[in-house]
Amino acid sequence: MLSVSIITVVYNNDKYIEHALKSVLGQDYSNIEYIVIDGGSNDGTMEIIEKYREQISVIVSETDEGIYDAINKGISLSTGDCIAILHSDDEFFDSNVVSRMMSCMRDNESDICFSDMVITDQSLRKILRYYRADYFSKWLFRIGWMPPHPTCFIKKSLFDEFGLYSTKYKIAGDFDFLVKIFYRKKNLKWSYLNIISVRMRHGGISNSGYAGKFLINKEINKSLSDNGVWSTPILQIARYPIRLLELLIYLRI
């Protein structure tokens, strides 16, 4: 049975961290290493994490240089065959997400497996976006579209081969890593599982108005250029109509 290291990074999120913890600890897959990286919270987050210390494999609480630095710490400490990341605002859709994703990886001998995700309001009740991945094509990176990163289960060997997430990005470190492996890894084996695996609460810098959109577009262009993938900022406007189409399709289901 393949082992998976699930990493949750958090900083001052006492409102939702317990939901994320319970979401991981309630999974029915038996070979999970759970790693929680806290950025030195001072709002009660660590007190909540401590309640689950016996069930968490590794807990680190110290200052960091941002989200990708924190994720990299978790990957460096991990021992699993695969890596998955569940952010502190998010939850797995149900208790068998990990077992189904790991079965898909095993059955398809995948280097990376991804699925669908919904982005919701803070209560998790109202769907704001249905982030589909069934139409994924490597070419879509050129318009700034990628498979939903929180749904990705990635073989740790890819991090050994290509390195960790770049900390020069504030938002697009995950985009940059996926571009890197899809364009540089020869014979990359990927698979898509047709389930909604993650509920993500809306928020974060990438959703913080025009400034956030400007920054994400700037970083996406930088990543594509650095990885030798042709694109243009005008082309990347195309991903916004796709988001609207995703929601319309979801509302008809």
C-alpha positions as CSV (number, residue, x, y, z in Angstrom):
1,M,0.0,0.0,0.0
2,L,1.4,3.4,-1.0
3,S,1.9,5.8,1.9
4,V,0.8,9.5,1.6
5,S,2.0,12.5,3.6
6,I,-0.7,15.1,3.9
7,I,0.6,18.6,4.8
8,T,-1.5,21.4,6.4
9,V,0.2,24.8,6.8
10,V,-1.5,27.4,8.9
11,Y,-1.0,30.8,10.5
12,N,-3.5,32.4,12.9
13,N,-6.5,30.5,11.7
14,D,-8.2,29.4,15.0
15,K,-11.6,29.7,13.2
16,Y,-11.2,26.9,10.8
17,I,-8.1,24.8,11.6
18,E,-10.0,22.3,13.6
19,H,-12.2,21.5,10.6
20,A,-9.2,20.9,8.5
21,L,-7.6,18.6,11.1
22,K,-10.8,16.6,11.6
23,S,-11.1,16.3,7.8
24,V,-7.7,14.6,7.5
25,L,-7.9,12.6,10.7
26,G,-11.4,11.2,9.7
27,Q,-10.1,9.7,6.4
28,D,-10.5,5.9,6.1
29,Y,-7.1,5.4,4.4
30,S,-4.8,3.7,6.9
31,N,-1.4,4.7,5.6
32,I,-1.4,8.5,6.2
33,E,1.4,10.6,7.7
34,Y,-0.1,13.9,8.8
35,I,2.2,16.9,9.0
36,V,1.1,20.3,10.4
37,I,3.3,23.3,9.9
38,D,2.3,26.4,11.9
39,G,3.9,29.8,11.1
40,G,4.1,30.9,14.8
41,S,0.4,31.6,15.4
42,N,-0.5,33.7,18.4
43,D,-4.3,33.5,18.2
44,G,-5.0,30.1,19.8
45,T,-4.4,28.0,16.7
46,M,-1.6,26.0,18.3
47,E,-3.8,25.2,21.3
48,I,-6.3,23.6,18.9
49,I,-3.6,21.7,17.2
50,E,-2.2,20.4,20.5
51,K,-5.6,18.7,21.2
52,Y,-4.8,16.3,18.3
53,R,-1.1,15.9,18.9
54,E,-1.4,12.1,19.5
55,Q,-3.0,11.7,16.0
56,I,-0.6,14.0,14.1
57,S,2.7,12.6,12.9
58,V,4.7,15.8,12.9
59,I,4.0,19.3,14.3
60,V,6.2,22.3,13.7
61,S,5.5,25.8,15.0
62,E,8.0,28.5,14.0
63,T,8.1,31.6,11.8
64,D,8.5,31.1,8.0
65,E,9.0,33.1,4.9
66,G,5.5,32.5,3.4
67,I,3.2,29.7,2.4
68,Y,5.6,27.9,0.0
69,D,8.4,28.0,2.5
70,A,6.0,26.4,5.0
71,I,4.9,23.7,2.5
72,N,8.6,23.0,1.7
73,K,9.3,22.4,5.3
74,G,6.5,19.8,5.4
75,I,7.8,18.1,2.3
76,S,11.3,18.0,3.6
77,L,10.0,16.3,6.8
78,S,7.8,13.8,5.0
79,T,8.4,10.1,4.5
80,G,5.4,9.2,2.3
81,D,5.4,7.9,-1.2
82,C,3.1,10.7,-2.2
83,I,2.4,14.3,-1.1
84,A,-0.9,16.0,-0.7
85,I,-1.7,19.4,0.7
86,L,-4.8,20.4,2.6
87,H,-4.8,24.1,3.6
88,S,-6.2,25.2,6.9
89,D,-9.3,26.8,5.3
90,D,-10.2,23.7,3.4
91,E,-11.7,20.2,3.9
92,F,-11.8,16.9,2.1
93,F,-15.2,16.4,0.6
94,D,-15.8,13.1,2.5
95,S,-14.0,10.5,4.5
96,N,-12.9,8.3,1.5
97,V,-11.3,10.9,-0.6
98,V,-7.7,9.9,0.2
99,S,-8.4,6.1,-0.3
100,R,-10.0,6.8,-3.7
101,M,-7.2,9.1,-4.8
102,M,-4.5,6.7,-3.7
103,S,-6.3,3.8,-5.5
104,C,-6.4,5.9,-8.7
105,M,-2.6,6.6,-8.3
106,R,-1.9,2.9,-7.7
107,D,-4.2,1.5,-10.5
108,N,-2.8,4.0,-13.1
109,E,0.8,4.0,-11.8
110,S,0.4,7.8,-11.8
111,D,3.1,10.4,-11.0
112,I,0.3,12.8,-10.2
113,C,-3.5,12.4,-9.8
114,F,-6.0,15.2,-9.5
115,S,-9.8,15.7,-9.3
116,D,-12.4,18.4,-9.0
117,M,-12.9,21.0,-6.3
118,V,-15.6,23.4,-5.2
119,I,-14.9,26.9,-3.9
120,T,-17.5,28.0,-1.4
121,D,-18.5,30.8,0.9
122,Q,-17.1,30.7,4.5
123,S,-19.9,28.4,5.6
124,L,-19.1,25.8,2.9
125,R,-22.8,25.9,1.9
126,K,-22.9,28.2,-1.1
127,I,-20.9,27.1,-4.2
128,L,-19.1,30.0,-5.8
129,R,-17.1,28.1,-8.3
130,Y,-17.0,24.5,-9.5
131,Y,-13.4,24.0,-10.4
132,R,-13.4,21.1,-12.9
133,A,-10.4,19.2,-14.2
134,D,-11.9,16.7,-16.6
135,Y,-11.0,18.8,-19.6
136,F,-7.4,19.3,-18.6
137,S,-4.8,19.6,-21.3
138,K,-1.2,20.6,-20.9
139,W,-1.8,23.5,-23.4
140,L,-4.2,25.2,-20.9
141,F,-1.2,26.2,-18.8
142,R,-0.6,28.8,-21.5
143,I,-3.8,30.6,-20.5
144,G,-2.9,30.4,-16.8
145,W,-5.2,27.4,-16.1
146,M,-4.0,24.4,-14.1
147,P,-5.5,21.4,-12.4
148,P,-6.8,22.4,-8.9
149,H,-3.7,22.2,-6.8
150,P,-5.4,21.3,-3.5
151,T,-6.7,18.1,-5.2
152,C,-3.3,17.0,-6.5
153,F,-1.7,13.9,-5.1
154,I,2.0,14.0,-6.2
155,K,4.7,11.3,-6.1
156,K,7.4,12.5,-3.8
157,S,10.0,11.4,-6.3
158,L,8.9,14.4,-8.5
159,F,10.1,16.8,-5.7
160,D,13.3,14.8,-5.5
161,E,13.8,15.3,-9.2
162,F,12.6,18.8,-9.7
163,G,13.0,20.4,-6.3
164,L,10.5,22.1,-4.0
165,Y,8.1,25.0,-4.5
166,S,9.8,28.2,-5.5
167,T,9.6,30.8,-2.7
168,K,10.1,33.7,-5.1
169,Y,6.3,33.5,-5.8
170,K,3.7,34.8,-3.4
171,I,0.7,33.1,-5.2
172,A,1.9,31.1,-8.2
173,G,4.4,28.7,-6.6
174,D,2.0,25.8,-7.1
175,F,1.4,26.8,-10.7
176,D,5.1,27.1,-11.3
177,F,5.7,23.6,-9.9
178,L,3.0,22.0,-12.0
179,V,4.2,23.7,-15.2
180,K,7.7,22.5,-14.4
181,I,6.8,18.8,-14.1
182,F,4.3,18.7,-17.0
183,Y,6.7,20.4,-19.4
184,R,10.0,19.0,-18.2
185,K,9.2,15.5,-17.0
186,K,9.5,13.0,-19.8
187,N,6.6,10.5,-20.0
188,L,4.9,12.0,-17.0
189,K,2.0,9.8,-16.0
190,W,-1.0,11.7,-14.8
191,S,-4.6,10.7,-14.1
192,Y,-7.9,12.4,-13.3
193,L,-10.4,11.0,-10.9
194,N,-14.0,12.2,-11.5
195,I,-14.9,13.2,-7.9
196,I,-15.1,16.4,-6.0
197,S,-12.3,15.9,-3.5
198,V,-11.9,19.3,-1.7
199,R,-14.1,22.1,-0.5
200,M,-12.1,25.4,-0.4
201,R,-13.4,28.5,1.4
202,H,-13.2,31.6,-0.8
203,G,-10.4,34.0,0.2
204,G,-6.7,34.6,0.0
205,I,-4.6,37.0,-1.9
206,S,-5.4,35.6,-5.3
207,N,-9.0,36.5,-4.7
208,S,-8.4,39.9,-3.2
209,G,-9.7,42.2,-6.0
210,Y,-7.7,43.7,-8.8
211,A,-4.4,43.8,-7.0
212,G,-4.5,40.0,-6.4
213,K,-5.5,39.3,-10.0
214,F,-2.7,41.6,-11.3
215,L,-0.2,39.8,-9.1
216,I,-1.3,36.3,-10.0
217,N,-1.2,37.2,-13.8
218,K,2.3,38.7,-13.4
219,E,3.6,35.6,-11.6
220,I,2.0,33.2,-14.0
221,N,3.7,35.0,-16.9
222,K,7.0,34.9,-15.1
223,S,6.7,31.2,-14.4
224,L,5.8,30.4,-18.0
225,S,8.7,32.4,-19.3
226,D,11.1,30.8,-16.8
227,N,10.0,27.4,-17.9
228,G,10.2,28.1,-21.6
229,V,6.5,28.0,-22.3
230,W,5.1,30.5,-24.8
231,S,2.2,32.6,-23.8
232,T,0.9,36.2,-23.7
233,P,-1.1,38.1,-21.1
234,I,-4.0,38.7,-23.5
235,L,-4.3,34.9,-24.0
236,Q,-4.7,34.4,-20.3
237,I,-7.9,36.4,-20.2
238,A,-9.5,33.3,-21.6
239,R,-9.5,31.5,-18.3
240,Y,-12.1,33.9,-16.8
241,P,-14.9,32.9,-19.2
242,I,-14.0,29.3,-18.4
243,R,-14.7,29.9,-14.7
244,L,-18.1,31.3,-15.5
245,L,-18.8,28.2,-17.7
246,E,-17.8,25.9,-14.9
247,L,-20.4,27.4,-12.5
248,L,-23.1,27.4,-15.1
249,I,-22.5,23.7,-15.8
250,Y,-22.4,22.9,-12.1
251,L,-25.8,24.7,-11.5
252,R,-27.4,22.5,-14.2
253,I,-26.2,19.2,-12.6
